């Protein structure tokens, strides 16, 4: 479900070789793999689509393990204030500790998310 939303957003499609099993090798979407490791990427302009995706990812990760930390990597020039505030409010709402790291730039609304 989150995979379809992720592809609808601005994130590039990237596949890596992933899981080896008795059924053979399976391709793995890199952003799905990062999410599995509890890493959320905020990349590019923050708009309603980006916000919806990130909010959904944070809520999903909390539902899986409410006490495990989440890492958020930010590279964004900022964007729509209401979209950024939705992400910020969700970061405050979830019980998981969230650490943020700027990789590139965190300007305008993205700097608020950086903390």
Secondary structure, DSSP 8 states (H G I E B T S, - for coil): -HHHHHHHTT----EEEEEEETTEEEEEEHHHHHHHTTEEEEES-B-HHHHHHHHHHHHHHHHH-TTS-EEEEEEE--B-HHHHHHHHHHHHHSSS-EEEEEEEEE-THHHHHH-
